[in-house]
Structure formats: C-alpha cells, structure tokens
Amino acid sequence: MHLPMHLPRVEPVSVAIAGSEARFPVRRIFCVGQNYAGHVREMGGDPARPAPFFFTKPADAVVASGAMLAFPSQTADLHHEVELVIALGHGGANVAVADAPALVFGHAVGIDLTRRDLQAAAKQAGRPWDMAKGFDQSAPLGALSPGLPPACGAITLSVNGEQRQAGDLGQMIWNVAEIIAVLSTYVTLAGGDLIFTGTPAGVGPIHPGDRLHATLTGVLPLAIEFTD
C-alpha cells in the first residue's frame, strides 16, 4: 500500500481555562435538547419531565469568546441558544447520579447556534438534525471555570445590547448530575467531553452584523460577533 506523500495535519481543539495558561482538550460535544420548561413550550412541546434526549456537535465547532464569525451558509433563520456547558475531567459508563459530580472538571457559558429552518425541515421529514446543529463554528464557548456549577444562578443572552434570554440554572428539568448519569447509559463518557445542558426560553433569530453577549453566574462572559 502506498500512502500519500503528505498526511493531513489535524490541530487538537482546546478551550481556555480561567486563570490558567493550561487549556482543556476537547474530545466530543454532547447537547441536551429542551431542558427548560419555557423553551419546551416555545418549541411546541409538553414541559412534563420526559427522558432527556441528546444530539452532538463536532469538537471543532468550538470557537472562543471574542471571535468574529462568518454568517453560516444554507440558512435564513439562524438562532441563538445560551447554555451552561459542563466539561468532564473523567468518564465512565452507567454512572450513578451520586457519582456524576466527581466527573466534572469545570463549567462555562456557551451558545448552541442552530439553523432553525434546517432543523424544522429535518423534523418534518423525520431526518437527523446534524446539519442544523453540527455545522462549522456552531459552539461558541467561554473560558472554563474549574469546579461544579451552582445549582441556581442567572444565565442570560443579549443581542446588540438587548436582552433576549434570561433564566436560572435552577429551572433545568434535568440537573447536571442527572444529565451525566443518563448520557452515560448511551455512551461511555471520557475526560475531554463537553455537555451543553439546554437553553431557557427566548431563543430567536440572529442576523449578519449582530453582536451576542452571554453570561452565567460565576464564569467569564462570552462575546461573539457576526460579520456583515
């Protein structure tokens, strides 16, 4: 077998850690769908406590705070979804809820960017959401703060200085430990995995030129801007 003269070089993906020169290596990104009752309602669902469901984004969808982003292709309805993001320092399979907090390395505020029109079309056709959720630069993420997040705390997102989303971590249908435990029954989790934990109500459209600012109690804010 003859290999090509030059193999591709893939740069590892990593995330800043607040107060440290070290960086957190990203292995995989998991996301929880509809984990706040208000968002479930605005998406037309029933906010009773259903089993959590998950989707993924590629690791290289991560972009850091301060990034200037090109507006995504193939969409006329790009939406913002501000979320608490958990970074795992350790993993496991079939993790008990009581043991799940020990897996957490840190947490940050992130934005799950969504091509809402592609997602709606995929739902209607019974197709996967991959191109609606897992596109380039679809996971902006602030610097990680080591340790567990608070059980309650404000989470907000503004567009061009106008607040769009405002919720509290205490409003999550499934808490962090429960999310980790359930997810670990589907896949064996590992250090380097990120988990986006769902968004409060108020998701809405983003346009070229918009500036987004996301905050979460106890962590550094996240700011991104889209080019015109």
C-alpha positions as protocol buffer text, in pm:
chain_id: "A"
residue {
  index: 1
  type: MET
  ca { x: 0 y: 0 z: 0 }
}
residue {
  index: 2
  type: HIS
  ca { x: 133 y: 341 z: -96 }
}
residue {
  index: 3
  type: LEU
  ca { x: 45 y: 627 z: 137 }
}
residue {
  index: 4
  type: PRO
  ca { x: 16 y: 987 z: 14 }
}
residue {
  index: 5
  type: MET
  ca { x: 335 y: 1189 z: 42 }
}
residue {
  index: 6
  type: HIS
  ca { x: 178 y: 1423 z: 298 }
}
residue {
  index: 7
  type: LEU
  ca { x: -75 y: 1315 z: 557 }
}
residue {
  index: 8
  type: PRO
  ca { x: -319 y: 1583 z: 679 }
}
residue {
  index: 9
  type: ARG
  ca { x: -225 y: 1764 z: 997 }
}
residue {
  index: 10
  type: VAL
  ca { x: -516 y: 1800 z: 1241 }
}
residue {
  index: 11
  type: GLU
  ca { x: -478 y: 2055 z: 1518 }
}
residue {
  index: 12
  type: PRO
  ca { x: -623 y: 1950 z: 1854 }
}
residue {
  index: 13
  type: VAL
  ca { x: -920 y: 2151 z: 1979 }
}
residue {
  index: 14
  type: SER
  ca { x: -893 y: 2309 z: 2323 }
}
residue {
  index: 15
  type: VAL
  ca { x: -1073 y: 2557 z: 2546 }
}
residue {
  index: 16
  type: ALA
  ca { x: -933 y: 2830 z: 2770 }
}
residue {
  index: 17
  type: ILE
  ca { x: -935 y: 2778 z: 3147 }
}
residue {
  index: 18
  type: ALA
  ca { x: -993 y: 3091 z: 3352 }
}
residue {
  index: 19
  type: GLY
  ca { x: -685 y: 3196 z: 3549 }
}
residue {
  index: 20
  type: SER
  ca { x: -456 y: 2940 z: 3386 }
}
residue {
  index: 21
  type: GLU
  ca { x: -227 y: 2913 z: 3088 }
}
residue {
  index: 22
  type: ALA
  ca { x: -329 y: 2546 z: 3054 }
}
residue {
  index: 23
  type: ARG
  ca { x: -604 y: 2461 z: 2809 }
}
residue {
  index: 24
  type: PHE
  ca { x: -876 y: 2196 z: 2829 }
}
residue {
  index: 25
  type: PRO
  ca { x: -863 y: 1942 z: 2541 }
}
residue {
  index: 26
  type: VAL
  ca { x: -1199 y: 1879 z: 2373 }
}
residue {
  index: 27
  type: ARG
  ca { x: -1284 y: 1519 z: 2281 }
}
residue {
  index: 28
  type: ARG
  ca { x: -1655 y: 1526 z: 2197 }
}
residue {
  index: 29
  type: ILE
  ca { x: -1954 y: 1759 z: 2236 }
}
residue {
  index: 30
  type: PHE
  ca { x: -2292 y: 1634 z: 2354 }
}
residue {
  index: 31
  type: CYS
  ca { x: -2601 y: 1854 z: 2379 }
}
residue {
  index: 32
  type: VAL
  ca { x: -2926 y: 1810 z: 2571 }
}
residue {
  index: 33
  type: GLY
  ca { x: -3245 y: 1909 z: 2391 }
}
residue {
  index: 34
  type: GLN
  ca { x: -3527 y: 2109 z: 2556 }
}
residue {
  index: 35
  type: ASN
  ca { x: -3414 y: 2106 z: 2920 }
}
residue {
  index: 36
  type: TYR
  ca { x: -3604 y: 2418 z: 3038 }
}
residue {
  index: 37
  type: ALA
  ca { x: -3985 y: 2416 z: 3057 }
}
residue {
  index: 38
  type: GLY
  ca { x: -4011 y: 2762 z: 2897 }
}
residue {
  index: 39
  type: HIS
  ca { x: -3809 y: 2655 z: 2594 }
}
residue {
  index: 40
  type: VAL
  ca { x: -4008 y: 2331 z: 2564 }
}
residue {
  index: 41
  type: ARG
  ca { x: -4327 y: 2538 z: 2547 }
}
residue {
  index: 42
  type: GLU
  ca { x: -4192 y: 2785 z: 2290 }
}
residue {
  index: 43
  type: MET
  ca { x: -4091 y: 2490 z: 2072 }
}
residue {
  index: 44
  type: GLY
  ca { x: -4442 y: 2345 z: 2095 }
}
residue {
  index: 45
  type: GLY
  ca { x: -4364 y: 2064 z: 2340 }
}
residue {
  index: 46
  type: ASP
  ca { x: -4500 y: 1939 z: 2672 }
}
residue {
  index: 47
  type: PRO
  ca { x: -4285 y: 2051 z: 2967 }
}
residue {
  index: 48
  type: ALA
  ca { x: -4367 y: 1743 z: 3175 }
}
residue {
  index: 49
  type: ARG
  ca { x: -4045 y: 1567 z: 3279 }
}
residue {
  index: 50
  type: PRO
  ca { x: -3967 y: 1345 z: 2979 }
}
residue {
  index: 51
  type: ALA
  ca { x: -3646 y: 1147 z: 2947 }
}
residue {
  index: 52
  type: PRO
  ca { x: -3365 y: 1374 z: 2820 }
}
residue {
  index: 53
  type: PHE
  ca { x: -3257 y: 1336 z: 2459 }
}
residue {
  index: 54
  type: PHE
  ca { x: -2919 y: 1415 z: 2312 }
}
residue {
  index: 55
  type: PHE
  ca { x: -2750 y: 1526 z: 1991 }
}
residue {
  index: 56
  type: THR
  ca { x: -2388 y: 1603 z: 1909 }
}
residue {
  index: 57
  type: LYS
  ca { x: -2163 y: 1864 z: 1755 }
}
residue {
  index: 58
  type: PRO
  ca { x: -1808 y: 1807 z: 1626 }
}
residue {
  index: 59
  type: ALA
  ca { x: -1528 y: 1913 z: 1858 }
}
residue {
  index: 60
  type: ASP
  ca { x: -1403 y: 2171 z: 1607 }
}
residue {
  index: 61
  type: ALA
  ca { x: -1737 y: 2354 z: 1622 }
}
residue {
  index: 62
  type: VAL
  ca { x: -1595 y: 2528 z: 1933 }
}
residue {
  index: 63
  type: VAL
  ca { x: -1499 y: 2894 z: 1895 }
}
residue {
  index: 64
  type: ALA
  ca { x: -1365 y: 3118 z: 2170 }
}
residue {
  index: 65
  type: SER
  ca { x: -1503 y: 3438 z: 2313 }
}
residue {
  index: 66
  type: GLY
  ca { x: -1407 y: 3739 z: 2106 }
}
residue {
  index: 67
  type: ALA
  ca { x: -1442 y: 3555 z: 1775 }
}
residue {
  index: 68
  type: MET
  ca { x: -1568 y: 3726 z: 1462 }
}
residue {
  index: 69
  type: LEU
  ca { x: -1783 y: 3469 z: 1281 }
}
residue {
  index: 70
  type: ALA
  ca { x: -1891 y: 3443 z: 921 }
}
residue {
  index: 71
  type: PHE
  ca { x: -2267 y: 3407 z: 893 }
}
residue {
  index: 72
  type: PRO
  ca { x: -2344 y: 3037 z: 830 }
}
residue {
  index: 73
  type: SER
  ca { x: -2443 y: 2921 z: 484 }
}
residue {
  index: 74
  type: GLN
  ca { x: -2764 y: 2736 z: 395 }
}
residue {
  index: 75
  type: THR
  ca { x: -2986 y: 2918 z: 647 }
}
residue {
  index: 76
  type: ALA
  ca { x: -3223 y: 3211 z: 656 }
}
residue {
  index: 77
  type: ASP
  ca { x: -3316 y: 3155 z: 1022 }
}
residue {
  index: 78
  type: LEU
  ca { x: -3011 y: 3125 z: 1249 }
}
residue {
  index: 79
  type: HIS
  ca { x: -3099 y: 3114 z: 1622 }
}
residue {
  index: 80
  type: HIS
  ca { x: -2912 y: 3162 z: 1949 }
}
residue {
  index: 81
  type: GLU
  ca { x: -2946 y: 2925 z: 2248 }
}
residue {
  index: 82
  type: VAL
  ca { x: -2744 y: 3021 z: 2558 }
}
residue {
  index: 83
  type: GLU
  ca { x: -2643 y: 2726 z: 2776 }
}
residue {
  index: 84
  type: LEU
  ca { x: -2447 y: 2606 z: 3076 }
}
residue {
  index: 85
  type: VAL
  ca { x: -2167 y: 2383 z: 2944 }
}
residue {
  index: 86
  type: ILE
  ca { x: -2006 y: 2110 z: 3155 }
}
residue {
  index: 87
  type: ALA
  ca { x: -1651 y: 1987 z: 3091 }
}
residue {
  index: 88
  type: LEU
  ca { x: -1571 y: 1635 z: 3210 }
}
residue {
  index: 89
  type: GLY
  ca { x: -1233 y: 1556 z: 3363 }
}
residue {
  index: 90
  type: HIS
  ca { x: -1316 y: 1187 z: 3399 }
}
residue {
  index: 91
  type: GLY
  ca { x: -1560 y: 947 z: 3239 }
}
residue {
  index: 92
  type: GLY
  ca { x: -1738 y: 619 z: 3275 }
}
residue {
  index: 93
  type: ALA
  ca { x: -2038 y: 413 z: 3171 }
}
residue {
  index: 94
  type: ASN
  ca { x: -2363 y: 369 z: 3364 }
}
residue {
  index: 95
  type: VAL
  ca { x: -2257 y: 634 z: 3613 }
}
residue {
  index: 96
  type: ALA
  ca { x: -2478 y: 669 z: 3921 }
}
residue {
  index: 97
  type: VAL
  ca { x: -2632 y: 1012 z: 3983 }
}
residue {
  index: 98
  type: ALA
  ca { x: -2449 y: 1033 z: 4317 }
}
residue {
  index: 99
  type: ASP
  ca { x: -2114 y: 967 z: 4146 }
}
residue {
  index: 100
  type: ALA
  ca { x: -2163 y: 1203 z: 3849 }
}
residue {
  index: 101
  type: PRO
  ca { x: -2043 y: 1529 z: 4011 }
}
residue {
  index: 102
  type: ALA
  ca { x: -1698 y: 1377 z: 4065 }
}
residue {
  index: 103
  type: LEU
  ca { x: -1653 y: 1355 z: 3686 }
}
residue {
  index: 104
  type: VAL
  ca { x: -1687 y: 1732 z: 3633 }
}
residue {
  index: 105
  type: PHE
  ca { x: -1371 y: 1932 z: 3565 }
}
residue {
  index: 106
  type: GLY
  ca { x: -1536 y: 2269 z: 3515 }
}
residue {
  index: 107
  type: HIS
  ca { x: -1813 y: 2472 z: 3354 }
}
residue {
  index: 108
  type: ALA
  ca { x: -1865 y: 2766 z: 3123 }
}
residue {
  index: 109
  type: VAL
  ca { x: -2129 y: 2956 z: 2930 }
}
residue {
  index: 110
  type: GLY
  ca { x: -2181 y: 2857 z: 2567 }
}
residue {
  index: 111
  type: ILE
  ca { x: -2414 y: 2920 z: 2275 }
}
residue {
  index: 112
  type: ASP
  ca { x: -2573 y: 2641 z: 2075 }
}
residue {
  index: 113
  type: LEU
  ca { x: -2612 y: 2805 z: 1733 }
}
residue {
  index: 114
  type: THR
  ca { x: -2898 y: 2647 z: 1538 }
}
residue {
  index: 115
  type: ARG
  ca { x: -3008 y: 2666 z: 1176 }
}
residue {
  index: 116
  type: ARG
  ca { x: -3373 y: 2666 z: 1282 }
}
residue {
  index: 117
  type: ASP
  ca { x: -3511 y: 2637 z: 930 }
}
residue {
  index: 118
  type: LEU
  ca { x: -3299 y: 2329 z: 859 }
}
residue {
  index: 119
  type: GLN
  ca { x: -3399 y: 2181 z: 1194 }
}
residue {
  index: 120
  type: ALA
  ca { x: -3770 y: 2233 z: 1121 }
}
residue {
  index: 121
  type: ALA
  ca { x: -3736 y: 2072 z: 779 }
}
residue {
  index: 122
  type: ALA
  ca { x: -3546 y: 1776 z: 929 }
}
residue {
  index: 123
  type: LYS
  ca { x: -3812 y: 1727 z: 1197 }
}
residue {
  index: 124
  type: GLN
  ca { x: -4090 y: 1733 z: 940 }
}
residue {
  index: 125
  type: ALA
  ca { x: -3911 y: 1478 z: 723 }
}
residue {
  index: 126
  type: GLY
  ca { x: -3804 y: 1259 z: 1016 }
}
residue {
  index: 127
  type: ARG
  ca { x: -3438 y: 1317 z: 933 }
}
residue {
  index: 128
  type: PRO
  ca { x: -3135 y: 1381 z: 1159 }
}
residue {
  index: 129
  type: TRP
  ca { x: -3054 y: 1731 z: 1284 }
}
residue {
  index: 130
  type: ASP
  ca { x: -2681 y: 1714 z: 1204 }
}
residue {
  index: 131
  type: MET
  ca { x: -2666 y: 1999 z: 954 }
}
residue {
  index: 132
  type: ALA
  ca { x: -2898 y: 2211 z: 1170 }
}
residue {
  index: 133
  type: LYS
  ca { x: -2682 y: 2177 z: 1483 }
}
residue {
  index: 134
  type: GLY
  ca { x: -2335 y: 2049 z: 1397 }
}
residue {
  index: 135
  type: PHE
  ca { x: -2209 y: 2299 z: 1142 }
}
residue {
  index: 136
  type: ASP
  ca { x: -1884 y: 2499 z: 1143 }
}
residue {
  index: 137
  type: GLN
  ca { x: -1838 y: 2735 z: 1442 }
}
residue {
  index: 138
  type: SER
  ca { x: -2174 y: 2630 z: 1590 }
}
residue {
  index: 139
  type: ALA
  ca { x: -2050 y: 2602 z: 1951 }
}
residue {
  index: 140
  type: PRO
  ca { x: -1913 y: 2933 z: 2084 }
}
residue {
  index: 141
  type: LEU
  ca { x: -1776 y: 2874 z: 2433 }
}
residue {
  index: 142
  type: GLY
  ca { x: -1640 y: 3095 z: 2710 }
}
residue {
  index: 143
  type: ALA
  ca { x: -1345 y: 3012 z: 2935 }
}
residue {
  index: 144
  type: LEU
  ca { x: -1396 y: 2723 z: 3176 }
}
residue {
  index: 145
  type: SER
  ca { x: -1416 y: 2784 z: 3548 }
}
residue {
  index: 146
  type: PRO
  ca { x: -1290 y: 2477 z: 3739 }
}
residue {
  index: 147
  type: GLY
  ca { x: -1539 y: 2301 z: 3963 }
}
residue {
  index: 148
  type: LEU
  ca { x: -1909 y: 2233 z: 3970 }
}
residue {
  index: 149
  type: PRO
  ca { x: -2159 y: 2498 z: 3862 }
}
residue {
  index: 150
  type: PRO
  ca { x: -2404 y: 2635 z: 4118 }
}
residue {
  index: 151
  type: ALA
  ca { x: -2743 y: 2465 z: 4144 }
}
residue {
  index: 152
  type: CYS
  ca { x: -2905 y: 2804 z: 4084 }
}
residue {
  index: 153
  type: GLY
  ca { x: -2771 y: 3109 z: 3904 }
}
residue {
  index: 154
  type: ALA
  ca { x: -2864 y: 3356 z: 3635 }
}
residue {
  index: 155
  type: ILE
  ca { x: -2798 y: 3274 z: 3268 }
}
residue {
  index: 156
  type: THR
  ca { x: -2859 y: 3544 z: 3004 }
}
residue {
  index: 157
  type: LEU
  ca { x: -2802 y: 3633 z: 2640 }
}
residue {
  index: 158
  type: SER
  ca { x: -2829 y: 3971 z: 2471 }
}
residue {
  index: 159
  type: VAL
  ca { x: -2813 y: 4067 z: 2103 }
}
residue {
  index: 160
  type: ASN
  ca { x: -2680 y: 4415 z: 2021 }
}
residue {
  index: 161
  type: GLY
  ca { x: -2729 y: 4512 z: 2386 }
}
residue {
  index: 162
  type: GLU
  ca { x: -3092 y: 4396 z: 2403 }
}
residue {
  index: 163
  type: GLN
  ca { x: -3163 y: 4107 z: 2640 }
}
residue {
  index: 164
  type: ARG
  ca { x: -3324 y: 3811 z: 2465 }
}
residue {
  index: 165
  type: GLN
  ca { x: -3283 y: 3522 z: 2710 }
}
residue {
  index: 166
  type: ALA
  ca { x: -3289 y: 3527 z: 3090 }
}
residue {
  index: 167
  type: GLY
  ca { x: -3324 y: 3218 z: 3304 }
}
residue {
  index: 168
  type: ASP
  ca { x: -3187 y: 3040 z: 3608 }
}
residue {
  index: 169
  type: LEU
  ca { x: -2998 y: 2712 z: 3631 }
}
residue {
  index: 170
  type: GLY
  ca { x: -3248 y: 2603 z: 3892 }
}
residue {
  index: 171
  type: GLN
  ca { x: -3511 y: 2589 z: 3617 }
}
residue {
  index: 172
  type: MET
  ca { x: -3344 y: 2299 z: 3439 }
}
residue {
  index: 173
  type: ILE
  ca { x: -3571 y: 1995 z: 3407 }
}
residue {
  index: 174
  type: TRP
  ca { x: -3273 y: 1760 z: 3446 }
}
residue {
  index: 175
  type: ASN
  ca { x: -2983 y: 1876 z: 3664 }
}
residue {
  index: 176
  type: VAL
  ca { x: -2616 y: 1828 z: 3582 }
}
residue {
  index: 177
  type: ALA
  ca { x: -2569 y: 1502 z: 3773 }
}
residue {
  index: 178
  type: GLU
  ca { x: -2882 y: 1351 z: 3618 }
}
residue {
  index: 179
  type: ILE
  ca { x: -2776 y: 1454 z: 3266 }
}
residue {
  index: 180
  type: ILE
  ca { x: -2434 y: 1293 z: 3308 }
}
residue {
  index: 181
  type: ALA
  ca { x: -2585 y: 975 z: 3452 }
}
residue {
  index: 182
  type: VAL
  ca { x: -2842 y: 933 z: 3173 }
}
residue {
  index: 183
  type: LEU
  ca { x: -2594 y: 1018 z: 2897 }
}
residue {
  index: 184
  type: SER
  ca { x: -2351 y: 758 z: 3034 }
}
residue {
  index: 185
  type: THR
  ca { x: -2609 y: 486 z: 2969 }
}
residue {
  index: 186
  type: TYR
  ca { x: -2588 y: 562 z: 2595 }
}
residue {
  index: 187
  type: VAL
  ca { x: -2212 y: 615 z: 2555 }
}
residue {
  index: 188
  type: THR
  ca { x: -1902 y: 567 z: 2768 }
}
residue {
  index: 189
  type: LEU
  ca { x: -1809 y: 918 z: 2872 }
}
residue {
  index: 190
  type: ALA
  ca { x: -1446 y: 1030 z: 2892 }
}
residue {
  index: 191
  type: GLY
  ca { x: -1232 y: 1319 z: 3007 }
}
residue {
  index: 192
  type: GLY
  ca { x: -1243 y: 1593 z: 2744 }
}
residue {
  index: 193
  type: ASP
  ca { x: -1615 y: 1556 z: 2674 }
}
residue {
  index: 194
  type: LEU
  ca { x: -1831 y: 1870 z: 2683 }
}
residue {
  index: 195
  type: ILE
  ca { x: -2203 y: 1870 z: 2758 }
}
residue {
  index: 196
  type: PHE
  ca { x: -2430 y: 2159 z: 2658 }
}
residue {
  index: 197
  type: THR
  ca { x: -2717 y: 2134 z: 2909 }
}
residue {
  index: 198
  type: GLY
  ca { x: -3009 y: 2309 z: 2736 }
}
residue {
  index: 199
  type: THR
  ca { x: -3139 y: 2663 z: 2695 }
}
residue {
  index: 200
  type: PRO
  ca { x: -3402 y: 2877 z: 2867 }
}
residue {
  index: 201
  type: ALA
  ca { x: -3689 y: 3043 z: 2679 }
}
residue {
  index: 202
  type: GLY
  ca { x: -3631 y: 3336 z: 2447 }
}
residue {
  index: 203
  type: VAL
  ca { x: -3440 y: 3177 z: 2159 }
}
residue {
  index: 204
  type: GLY
  ca { x: -3457 y: 3389 z: 1848 }
}
residue {
  index: 205
  type: PRO
  ca { x: -3300 y: 3500 z: 1521 }
}
residue {
  index: 206
  type: ILE
  ca { x: -2950 y: 3630 z: 1456 }
}
residue {
  index: 207
  type: HIS
  ca { x: -2860 y: 3847 z: 1156 }
}
residue {
  index: 208
  type: PRO
  ca { x: -2531 y: 3944 z: 989 }
}
residue {
  index: 209
  type: GLY
  ca { x: -2360 y: 4215 z: 1192 }
}
residue {
  index: 210
  type: ASP
  ca { x: -2520 y: 4111 z: 1524 }
}
residue {
  index: 211
  type: ARG
  ca { x: -2319 y: 4111 z: 1848 }
}
residue {
  index: 212
  type: LEU
  ca { x: -2403 y: 3843 z: 2106 }
}
residue {
  index: 213
  type: HIS
  ca { x: -2314 y: 3857 z: 2476 }
}
residue {
  index: 214
  type: ALA
  ca { x: -2379 y: 3558 z: 2704 }
}
residue {
  index: 215
  type: THR
  ca { x: -2342 y: 3547 z: 3082 }
}
residue {
  index: 216
  type: LEU
  ca { x: -2364 y: 3284 z: 3355 }
}
residue {
  index: 217
  type: THR
  ca { x: -2321 y: 3338 z: 3728 }
}
residue {
  index: 218
  type: GLY
  ca { x: -1963 y: 3276 z: 3837 }
}
residue {
  index: 219
  type: VAL
  ca { x: -1794 y: 3240 z: 3496 }
}
residue {
  index: 220
  type: LEU
  ca { x: -1637 y: 3472 z: 3242 }
}
residue {
  index: 221
  type: PRO
  ca { x: -1882 y: 3608 z: 2983 }
}
residue {
  index: 222
  type: LEU
  ca { x: -1888 y: 3503 z: 2619 }
}
residue {
  index: 223
  type: ALA
  ca { x: -1898 y: 3758 z: 2337 }
}
residue {
  index: 224
  type: ILE
  ca { x: -1909 y: 3690 z: 1962 }
}
residue {
  index: 225
  type: GLU
  ca { x: -1993 y: 3895 z: 1656 }
}
residue {
  index: 226
  type: PHE
  ca { x: -2110 y: 3805 z: 1308 }
}
residue {
  index: 227
  type: THR
  ca { x: -1965 y: 3977 z: 1005 }
}
residue {
  index: 228
  type: ASP
  ca { x: -2194 y: 4177 z: 776 }
}
